[in-house]
Amino acid sequence: MELHTNSSNNTLFADHEGNVAYLHSNFVPRRDPKFAWNRPVDGSDRATDWKGVHAVNESPNVINPKSGWAYNSNNFPYTAAGPDSPKQSDYPAYMDAGSENARGIHAVRLLKDKKDFTLNSLMEAAYDSYLPAFEQSIPPLVKAYDAAPADHALKTKLREPINLLRGWDYRWGVTSIPTSLAVFYASSGGGRGGRGGRSGESTVPESERLLQNLSAAVDRLQADFGNWKTPWGEINRFQRISPEINHPFDDSKPSIPVMFTSATYGSLASFGATPKPGTKKWYGTSGNSFVAVVEFGKDSVHARAVTAGGESGDLKSKHFNDQATRYATGNLREVYFYRHQLRGHTEREYKPGQRN
């Protein structure tokens, strides 16, 4: 970190002695806080001149917090260790341009007061199915429906979808219809600001906008899948049928259901899926790519991990897609660190310079 070579990513650290740390991006220019650095500044003003970078200890780091854990979910550093996190007020605004996100809220809930993680329970936590973002967006929708008059044009159409969402526990799952409704509702603008008129203010009452967005989500599900009551796993798919970077996704070709959603909604296991050109199903191209849980022992390391699809880029290799089901279900494989672990699992051995 003292080399100041990490200009964008934060670093999470752990070792067998029990040290844990969140280390903030450590190439942060020292700036005059009177300027809004997220906007263009006047380069002719000497106050905007280069002043070097902040020292490592001037960053919002977390090192061996009393909470016993540190994390990051592409959010700001100010919840990185729960109550033992850096205080945002102690740092200039330009130190971090992020904010809290639903994934961060989820992580803190799982990590708070937890002292007895095992390899398996940590893996279970990483795939916890709760979606906290919908805590905020679904109750106002249900309230808007309940407040709508009996003769409202959408009252009958939305009765069953609303009742499903009303009783939902905000958890994803391959068989979950409410997950499909909620994600399509969110992608239709649910829970976000409405379209504005010329003044930038919404011309549609908020409660009406929410109902219209759910109606649009129901219509889209019906049109794309033939039934708005389509389980999430029939929509959210993993497909690897080609080594091409621009993957040719195809609804007629094999794919497998993925239980987790985009991190946008607070899922710790992240699968950023959208419909692709010519498809109705949603295929993932971002999110979890490599996942590992690691236990540092005094004399050894134990880990489980998974890679999206497989280790090989060769379509003919059996390892091209042999981790796909593990990836989609969170069933991480054993990692073989040591020679004795490789017994019975080695296909061939190779030494540099050796010809096959």
Stockholm file with secondary structure:
# STOCKHOLM 1.0

chainA/1-356         MELHTNSSNNTLFADHEGNVAYLHSNFVPRRDPKFAWNRPVDGSDRATDWKGVHAVNESPNVINPKSGWAYNSNNFPYTAAGPDSPKQSDYPAYMDAGSENARGIHAVRLLKDKKDFTLNSLMEAAYDSYLPAFEQSIPPLVKAYDAAPADHALKTKLREPINLLRGWDYRWGVTSIPTSLAVFYASSGGGRGGRGGRSGESTVPESERLLQNLSAAVDRLQADFGNWKTPWGEINRFQRISPEINHPFDDSKPSIPVMFTSATYGSLASFGATPKPGTKKWYGTSGNSFVAVVEFGKDSVHARAVTAGGESGDLKSKHFNDQATRYATGNLREVYFYRHQLRGHTEREYKPGQRN
#=GR chainA/1-356 SS CTTCCCSSCCEEEECTTSCEEEECCSCCBCCCTTSCTTSCCCTTSGGGSCCCBCCGGGSCCEESCTTSCCCCSSSCGGGTTGGGSCCGGGSCGGGCCCCCCHHHHHHHHHHTTCCCCCHHHHHHHHTCCBCTHHHHHHHHHHHHHHHSCTTCTTTTTTHHHHHHHHTCCSBCCTTCHHHHHHHHHHHTTTTSCCCBCTTSSBSSCHHHHHHHHHHHHHHHHHHHHSCSCCCHHHHEEECCCCCCSSCCCCTTSCCEECCCCCGGGTCSSCEEEEECTTCSSEEEEEECSEEEEEEECSSCEEEEEEESSCSCCCTTSTTSSTTHHHHHHTCCEECCCSGGGGTTTCSCCCCTTCCC
#=GC SS_cons         CTTCCCSSCCEEEECTTSCEEEECCSCCBCCCTTSCTTSCCCTTSGGGSCCCBCCGGGSCCEESCTTSCCCCSSSCGGGTTGGGSCCGGGSCGGGCCCCCCHHHHHHHHHHTTCCCCCHHHHHHHHTCCBCTHHHHHHHHHHHHHHHSCTTCTTTTTTHHHHHHHHTCCSBCCTTCHHHHHHHHHHHTTTTSCCCBCTTSSBSSCHHHHHHHHHHHHHHHHHHHHSCSCCCHHHHEEECCCCCCSSCCCCTTSCCEECCCCCGGGTCSSCEEEEECTTCSSEEEEEECSEEEEEEECSSCEEEEEEESSCSCCCTTSTTSSTTHHHHHHTCCEECCCSGGGGTTTCSCCCCTTCCC
//
